[in-house]
Amino acid sequence: MALKYYKNKETGELIKTLKNPPEPEDQWEEVIKEPGTKFMVCANPATGKSKVKDQDKILLERARNHSRDVDLDDTIAVNKDNEFGVKQNLLNEKGERRRKVDDL
């Protein structure tokens, strides 16, 4: 359900609500507003492609989460012979697989 804006005809008070306007309904009129969209920036001027502004931060965080959760298990399995590197970089103090909490 969309957020709706209602303006009181007498007082000019503006309220935001997901429900119907307060009683009495005949004193309130709905105000039409454009949706708040994210700004787009040009990603590649040659092809005319665009992307959401400030998307890089979100994508980097997503990539870090994926590499920690998925790639870490594979790396530990492959590098079992290299005990020092595995213990120092891939496992936490308890000897368990590193998690997001450990990175903070």
Secondary structure, 3 states (H helix, E strand, C coil): CCCEEEEECCCCCEEEECCCCCCCHHHEEEECCCCCCCCEEEEECCCCEEEECCHHHHHHHHHHHHHHHHHHHHHHHHCCCCHHHHHHHHECCCCCECCHHHHC
